[in-house]
Amino acid sequence: MRKKVLVWGPALTQTGYGEQARFALRALRHHEDKFDIFLHTVNWGKSSWLWDNNEERAWLEHLIQKTAHFKNSGGQFDISIQCTIPNEWQKIAPINIGYTAGIETTKIAPQWIEKSYLMDKIIFTSNHSKDVFTRTSYSGKTPDGREINDFRCQVPGFVANYAARKYEPEDLDVDFDYDFNFLSVLQWSPRKNAESTVKWFIEEFYDQEVGLVLKCNFANNSLSDFEKTRDKIASILDNPEYKDRKCKVHLIHGYLTPGQMAGLYTHPKVKAFLSLTHGEGYGLPLFEAAGQGLPIITTEWSGQADFLFADIKKKDGKTKKRPLFAQVSYDIGPIPESAVWEGVLQRDSMWCYPKEGSAKMKMRDVVRNYDRYLSQANKLQEWILEEFEASKMYDGFVAPFLEESDDSEELVEIV
């Protein structure tokens, strides 16, 4: 009999956790002979919802209606997969799987450790997230006076990377002034380091015909968000020191379909992907850009390390991990007060600070030696498309809890 699996997460939102929930659903659908799939959608902050009108969106809507009918008739689930930050994990079914992008810093909050014990297993999107989650420990007194020592997560966990998905590029009604443009896909937030990205680019290419394309927003795709994003970029460009610059900064705001994003990654004037992030749970835009064959400029720190170091065969037949991207040097330092998120991003945690000189040097080197970096990117693309092939990733996602699901026959009602 197929196990009734409830996926709980922001599956209809244009967010990282939204894509994470959709990946879980695709993996389960790939094994539909074993799982009866249900979906409970939730919001994710102020983010926008998907606009897609395709077969997958219709299937998601079907699952939502099916789940509502099932719950209203007193239906019960065997397994829950909860795609959200650990603060929101709860006991829903006999078997509960926490599925998180984890953390972009060096430490998780104690609330996450507490919540982890509500889960039977935890799925992480990257080795960085798993390592930080399982390495963090606390000692001291609880608010009610109890002594604790080495309080840490001891729930079994495993890593499930995303699947590489190839989309047919769609034409975009955009053009750029110059033939060489860097692309950054990001949300304007402290963690993404957008302001330094713009400033360092301008300072390095001040008097040259080079562009930076920013596919970004603050929170969603509304008109007010567009105006806020535009004005923020303008406030940087209005610096008197940048008045006579020749380099260009372009803003793309709003939702793009996967095919349109593929069109942006493969645009003939988009030559490299630039990310000066402070940290990633996985780094989905980096992964997508690498899968489309764009040269990548970023640090090796955090989630992106899982897919930017390819297995390359040596002459003796053995394989060795080799970086196939332009590596930016960095320091590790405390997160700023503006990034603190109580119960999520700890005040005493740290993240990556890309070095200004190294970032500028790598951008310059990619422009000067583009053919070399493009050759490197082609090798990385080939490795990603093979190593992260969809059916392989879907099999890996369901395997660890497929056997465990057979151990429990007890059912509970969802609330």
C-alpha positions in Angstrom: 0.0 0.0 0.0 1.3 3.5 -0.9 2.3 5.7 2.1 0.3 8.9 2.5 2.9 11.6 2.5 2.1 15.2 3.3 4.5 17.9 2.1 4.2 21.0 4.2 5.8 24.2 2.8 5.6 27.3 0.7 5.3 25.4 -2.6 3.5 28.2 -4.5 6.0 31.0 -3.6 8.9 32.4 -5.5 11.4 31.6 -2.8 14.2 29.2 -2.1 12.0 27.2 0.3 9.3 27.3 -2.4 11.7 25.6 -4.9 12.8 23.2 -2.1 9.2 22.1 -1.5 8.6 21.7 -5.2 11.8 19.6 -5.5 10.5 17.3 -2.7 7.2 17.0 -4.5 8.9 16.1 -7.8 11.0 13.5 -6.1 7.9 11.9 -4.6 6.1 12.1 -7.9 9.0 10.3 -9.5 8.1 7.4 -7.1 4.3 7.8 -7.2 4.0 4.0 -7.1 5.2 4.2 -3.5 3.7 7.4 -2.3 0.2 9.0 -2.2 1.1 12.7 -2.2 -0.6 15.5 -0.4 0.3 19.2 -0.1 -0.3 21.9 2.5 0.9 25.3 1.3 2.0 28.1 3.6 3.1 31.7 3.0 6.7 32.7 3.1 7.1 36.3 4.5 6.1 38.9 1.9 7.2 36.9 -1.1 5.2 36.7 -4.3 3.4 33.6 -5.5 4.1 31.7 -8.7 2.6 32.9 -11.9 3.3 29.8 -13.9 0.5 28.3 -15.9 1.8 24.9 -16.7 1.3 21.2 -16.0 3.2 21.3 -12.7 1.2 24.2 -11.4 -2.0 22.5 -12.3 -0.8 19.4 -10.5 0.0 21.4 -7.4 -3.4 22.9 -7.4 -4.9 19.4 -7.7 -2.8 18.3 -4.7 -4.1 21.3 -2.6 -7.7 20.5 -3.3 -7.1 16.7 -2.8 -5.5 17.5 0.6 -8.3 19.8 1.7 -10.9 17.1 0.9 -8.8 14.4 2.6 -8.4 16.5 5.8 -12.1 17.5 5.9 -13.1 13.8 5.7 -10.9 12.9 8.6 -8.0 11.6 6.6 -4.7 10.7 8.3 -1.1 10.8 7.0 1.8 8.4 7.4 4.7 10.8 6.8 5.1 14.5 6.9 7.9 16.3 5.1 8.2 19.8 6.5 10.0 22.3 4.1 10.6 25.3 6.3 12.9 26.7 8.9 13.1 24.5 12.0 11.3 27.0 14.2 8.1 25.8 12.5 8.6 22.0 12.7 5.9 20.1 14.6 4.5 16.6 15.1 2.1 16.0 12.3 2.3 12.3 11.5 3.9 9.1 12.9 7.0 9.8 10.9 8.1 13.5 10.5 10.9 14.6 8.3 12.4 18.1 8.7 13.7 19.5 5.4 15.7 22.7 5.7 18.2 24.8 3.8 19.8 25.1 7.2 21.9 28.0 8.0 24.3 30.3 6.1 26.4 31.1 9.2 28.6 29.1 11.6 26.0 28.4 14.3 22.3 27.5 14.6 19.9 28.8 17.3 19.1 26.7 20.3 15.5 26.7 19.2 16.5 24.7 16.2 18.1 22.0 18.3 14.9 21.8 20.4 12.7 21.5 17.4 15.0 18.9 15.8 13.9 16.4 18.4 10.3 16.5 17.0 11.7 15.1 13.8 12.6 11.5 13.0 15.1 12.5 10.4 16.4 15.8 8.9 17.2 16.5 5.2 19.7 19.2 4.5 20.2 20.9 1.1 24.0 21.1 1.5 26.9 19.6 3.5 27.6 23.1 5.0 24.1 23.2 6.5 24.4 19.7 7.8 27.8 20.3 9.3 26.8 23.5 11.1 23.5 22.0 12.3 25.1 18.9 13.8 28.2 20.7 15.1 26.5 23.5 17.1 26.2 22.8 20.8 25.2 24.8 23.9 26.0 24.5 27.6 24.7 26.5 30.5 21.5 27.1 32.4 18.0 27.1 30.9 15.5 29.9 31.8 14.0 27.6 34.4 17.4 26.9 36.0 18.3 23.5 34.6 22.0 22.8 33.8 22.7 21.6 30.3 25.9 20.4 28.8 26.7 19.7 25.1 23.1 20.3 24.0 23.1 19.4 20.3 21.1 17.8 17.5 21.4 14.1 17.5 18.6 13.3 15.0 19.8 11.3 12.0 20.4 13.6 9.0 21.4 13.4 5.4 22.1 15.7 2.5 19.9 15.9 -0.6 21.2 18.3 -3.3 18.9 19.8 -5.9 18.5 18.2 -9.4 19.9 19.9 -12.4 17.0 20.8 -14.7 17.5 21.9 -18.2 15.0 24.4 -19.6 14.6 25.5 -23.2 15.8 29.2 -23.1 13.0 31.6 -23.9 13.7 34.9 -25.6 13.8 37.9 -23.3 12.8 41.4 -24.5 16.0 42.9 -23.0 19.2 44.2 -24.5 22.3 45.5 -22.8 24.5 48.3 -24.0 27.8 46.3 -23.9 28.8 42.9 -25.1 30.3 41.8 -21.7 28.0 41.7 -18.7 28.2 40.1 -15.3 24.9 38.7 -13.9 23.9 38.6 -10.2 20.6 37.1 -9.1 19.8 38.0 -5.6 17.5 39.5 -3.0 18.6 42.9 -1.7 19.4 41.9 1.9 22.4 42.0 4.2 23.3 38.4 3.5 23.5 38.8 -0.3 26.0 41.7 -0.1 24.4 43.5 -3.0 25.7 47.0 -2.2 29.3 45.9 -2.2 28.7 44.0 -5.4 27.5 47.1 -7.2 30.2 49.4 -5.7 33.1 47.1 -6.4 32.0 46.5 -9.9 31.8 50.2 -10.7 35.1 50.9 -9.1 36.8 48.2 -11.1 35.3 48.9 -14.4 34.6 52.7 -14.0 35.8 53.8 -17.4 35.2 50.6 -19.4 32.4 49.2 -21.5 31.3 46.4 -19.1 27.9 45.9 -17.5 26.4 44.4 -14.4 22.9 42.9 -14.7 21.0 42.7 -11.4 18.0 40.3 -11.3 16.8 41.3 -7.9 14.2 42.6 -5.5 13.8 43.4 -1.8 10.9 41.0 -1.0 8.5 40.4 -3.9 7.6 41.5 -7.4 5.2 44.4 -6.6 5.4 47.8 -8.2 6.4 49.3 -4.8 9.1 46.8 -4.4 10.4 47.6 -7.9 10.5 51.3 -7.0 12.3 50.6 -3.7 14.9 48.4 -5.5 15.4 51.0 -8.3 15.8 53.8 -5.8 18.3 51.8 -3.8 20.5 51.2 -6.8 20.1 54.8 -7.9 21.3 56.0 -4.5 24.6 54.2 -5.1 24.9 55.3 -8.7 24.3 58.9 -7.7 27.5 59.0 -5.8 29.5 62.0 -7.3 32.5 59.8 -7.6 30.6 57.6 -10.1 29.3 60.6 -12.1 31.4 60.1 -15.2 31.4 56.3 -15.2 31.2 54.4 -18.5 30.2 51.0 -17.0 26.5 50.2 -16.8 24.2 48.7 -14.2 21.0 47.2 -15.4 18.0 46.1 -13.2 15.6 43.3 -14.0 12.8 43.1 -11.5 9.8 40.8 -11.5 9.1 37.1 -12.0 10.7 35.2 -14.8 9.7 31.7 -15.7 12.3 29.0 -15.6 12.6 29.2 -19.4 13.0 33.0 -19.2 15.7 32.5 -16.5 17.4 30.1 -18.8 17.2 32.8 -21.5 18.9 35.2 -19.2 21.7 32.8 -18.2 22.4 32.1 -21.9 21.9 35.6 -23.2 24.7 36.3 -25.7 25.8 39.4 -23.7 25.7 37.8 -20.3 29.2 36.3 -19.9 29.7 35.4 -16.2 27.7 35.0 -12.9 28.9 37.0 -10.0 27.9 36.3 -6.3 29.6 38.0 -3.4 27.2 36.5 -0.9 28.1 36.2 2.8 26.7 32.6 2.8 24.2 30.2 1.2 22.2 27.2 2.4 22.7 25.9 -1.1 22.9 28.8 -3.6 20.2 27.9 -6.2 20.9 30.7 -8.7 24.6 29.8 -8.6 23.7 26.2 -9.3 21.4 27.2 -12.1 24.0 29.5 -13.7 26.7 26.8 -13.5 24.3 24.3 -15.0 23.8 26.6 -18.0 27.5 26.9 -18.5 28.2 30.4 -17.2 31.6 31.0 -15.6 31.1 31.5 -11.8 32.8 34.1 -9.6 32.2 33.5 -5.9 33.8 32.2 -2.7 34.1 28.5 -1.8 32.4 29.0 1.6 29.0 27.5 2.4 26.4 25.6 0.4 27.8 26.3 -3.1 30.9 24.2 -2.4 28.8 21.1 -3.0 28.6 21.7 -6.7 31.5 24.0 -7.7 34.2 21.4 -7.0 33.9 18.8 -9.7 35.3 15.2 -9.6 38.1 15.3 -12.2 40.0 12.1 -13.3 43.7 12.3 -13.0 46.2 10.4 -15.2 46.4 7.5 -12.8 42.6 7.0 -13.0 41.8 8.4 -9.6 39.5 11.3 -9.1 40.2 14.5 -7.3 37.9 17.4 -6.4 38.9 20.5 -8.4 37.5 24.0 -8.2 36.0 25.0 -11.6 35.2 28.6 -10.8 36.9 31.9 -10.1 37.6 31.7 -6.4 37.2 34.9 -4.4 39.2 35.0 -1.1 37.4 35.7 2.1 37.5 36.2 5.8 35.1 34.7 8.4 33.7 37.3 10.8 30.7 38.2 13.0 27.4 38.9 11.3 26.3 42.5 11.5 23.5 43.6 13.9 21.3 44.3 10.9 21.3 40.6 10.0 20.4 39.2 13.4 17.1 37.3 13.4 16.1 36.2 16.8 15.7 32.4 16.9 17.3 32.0 13.5 20.4 34.0 12.8 22.4 34.1 16.1 24.0 37.3 17.2 27.3 35.5 18.1 27.4 33.6 14.7 29.7 34.4 11.8 29.7 34.3 8.1 31.9 34.9 5.0 33.2 38.3 4.0 34.5 38.3 0.4 37.7 40.3 0.1 37.3 43.5 -2.0 40.7 43.2 -3.7 40.2 39.5 -4.5 36.7 40.1 -5.9 37.9 42.9 -8.2 40.9 40.9 -9.3 38.7 37.9 -10.2 36.2 40.0 -12.1 39.1 41.6 -14.0 40.7 38.2 -14.7 37.5 36.7 -16.1 37.2 39.6 -18.5 40.8 39.4 -19.6 41.0 35.6 -19.8 37.4 34.8 -20.7 38.1 31.8 -23.0 39.9 30.0 -20.1 37.1 30.5 -17.7 34.5 29.6 -20.3 36.3 26.3 -20.9 36.4 25.7 -17.1 32.6 26.5 -17.0 31.9 24.0 -19.7 33.6 21.2 -17.8 31.6 22.2 -14.6 28.4 22.2 -16.6 29.1 18.8 -18.0 29.8 17.4 -14.5 26.8 19.0 -12.9 24.4 17.7 -15.6 25.7 14.2 -15.0 26.2 14.2 -11.2 23.0 16.0 -10.4 20.8 14.3 -13.0 17.1 14.6 -11.9 16.2 10.9 -11.5 19.4 10.3 -9.5 18.6 13.2 -7.2 15.0 12.1 -6.8 16.1 8.6 -5.9 18.6 9.9 -3.4 15.9 12.1 -1.7 13.4 9.4 -1.0 15.8 6.5 -0.3 16.8 7.3 3.4 13.2 7.4 4.7 11.6 4.9 2.3 12.7 1.9 4.4 11.9 3.7 7.7 8.3 4.4 6.5 7.6 0.6 6.6 8.3 0.5 10.4 5.2 2.5 11.4 1.6 1.6 10.9 0.1 4.1 13.4 -1.8 7.0 12.0 -2.7 10.4 13.5 -5.0 13.1 12.3 -3.5 16.4 11.1 -4.5 19.6 12.9 
